[in-house]
Amino acid sequence: MSAKRIVIAGGSGFIGTALAREFIRRGYGVTVLTRRPRPRYDGVREVAWDGAKAGDWVTELNGAEALINLTGKSINCPHTPENLREITESRVHSVRALAAAANFAQPPRVWVQASATGFYGDTKNNLCAETALNGSDALAKICRDWENAFTTANLPQTRKVTLRIGFVLGRESGALPVLAKLTKFFLGGAVGGGKQYISWIHLADLVQMFVAAVEQEKLVGIFNAVAPNALTNAEFMSELRRALHRPWSPPAPEFAVWLGSKLMGSEASLALVSQRCAPKRFREMNFPFQFTELAAALKDLCAKI
Ligand SMILES: NC(=O)c1ccc[n+]([C@@H]2O[C@H](COP(=O)([O-])OP(=O)(O)OC[C@H]3O[C@@H](n4cnc5c(N)ncnc54)[C@H](OP(=O)(O)O)[C@@H]3O)[C@@H](O)[C@H]2O)c1
């Protein structure tokens, strides 16, 4: 019997690379939809698409076990009107194109769609479970449109799961290697007031959440994909300094964050917004978190950074 197939749209990046590795290890066939396919030697097939319209790629979805969609322009850029439009369209258009293609002869059994804890906007100190309201800032609105495109897709034969992903900590990519580098250069102070929450998740736990979403029929609907213990930025940076054996560093005031972000081509609000979220539904199903405490997660990751 041929292996069950998983299609990962936008699977060439940080999270997709880790997912492809794990699903291959579990015996699945993995196809990545990407705008720039290249030959690979790890068992993954890359197939061309443009992330917006139907093309030859639609046949990949026929009879697939699962579709995972991670597609989206990175939010780590200045949030100009033009960039915000691209951030939105790359997400909404890809969902719509996949939904049209999934209505093909034999639709995928399950579709796992990425979203973000940015859905809740600036949560201040309020702890947000999955039922919390949509925020009002630009990224919250983008998440709402992104999720709406998915939930309104008419796919009666496909189980649908949305993962609202937090701040993903990985060794090779994502934000942690950059933060670790700054901290090693004694620039690991609290950011802004330091009171804003960070809802982090270790990449290894996130990967197992995707596996659970694909393999367990009972997962349906929206799940916060975060670790159980969100920390303030000051607590997070203090743990990072400890993991990297660095002393106390002076905090970076807000104006320095704005200036630094401008120089680095990033967006200051990403570091200043508070995101305090709880993985209520994963807790209720006794998801076996490997890393519930940041200190253990950083010890694991920083040992090899
Ligand atoms: N990493 C995090 O901490 C985090 C947190 C919350 C939510 N998320 C969400 O999870 C998803 C995956 O995250 P990631 O960190 O793996 O992101 P990533 O490394 O940037 O990968 C996203 C992929 O989307 C594709 N893409 C980018 N711009 C596109 C565009 N304009 N049109 C079509 N495709 C485009 C790219 O694939 P090709 O260039 O190969 O086409 C890219 O590999 C994203 O939607 C992200 O918003 C991530």
The ligand as a Gaussian input file, in Angstrom:
#p B3LYP/6-31G(d) Opt

LIG

0 1
 N        6.960000      31.374000      13.308000
 C        6.115000      31.867000      14.219000
 O        6.532000      32.212000      15.379000
 C        4.640000      31.977000      13.916000
 C        3.786000      32.450000      14.929000
 C        2.416000      32.555000      14.659000
 C        1.925000      32.219000      13.400000
 N        2.793000      31.774000      12.433000
 C        2.218000      31.485000      11.113000
 O        2.565000      30.172000      10.698000
 C        2.811000      30.164000       9.283000
 C        4.174000      29.556000       9.017000
 O        5.150000      30.288000       9.751000
 P        6.714000      30.172000       9.429000
 O        7.416000      30.781000      10.574000
 O        7.051000      28.792000       8.976000
 O        6.800000      31.187000       8.193000
 P        7.871000      31.240000       6.991000
 O        9.141000      30.567000       7.375000
 O        7.940000      32.670000       6.578000
 O        7.163000      30.358000       5.856000
 C        5.972000      30.814000       5.225000
 C        5.957000      30.345000       3.787000
 O        4.909000      31.066000       3.106000
 C        5.302000      31.265000       1.773000
 N        5.068000      32.675000       1.393000
 C        5.663000      33.776000       1.902000
 N        5.184000      34.883000       1.299000
 C        4.279000      34.460000       0.399000
 C        3.442000      35.136000      -0.548000
 N        3.460000      36.466000      -0.681000
 N        2.619000      34.372000      -1.321000
 C        2.616000      33.032000      -1.213000
 N        3.386000      32.348000      -0.349000
 C        4.197000      33.056000       0.456000
 C        6.793000      30.963000       1.635000
 O        6.942000      29.838000       0.800000
 P        7.660000      29.918000      -0.673000
 O        8.555000      31.132000      -0.650000
 O        8.420000      28.636000      -0.751000
 O        6.548000      30.013000      -1.646000
 C        7.239000      30.639000       3.049000
 O        8.111000      29.538000       3.121000
 C        2.705000      31.609000       8.793000
 O        1.451000      31.806000       8.196000
 C        2.812000      32.432000      10.070000
 O        2.092000      33.647000      10.028000
 C        4.127000      31.648000      12.654000

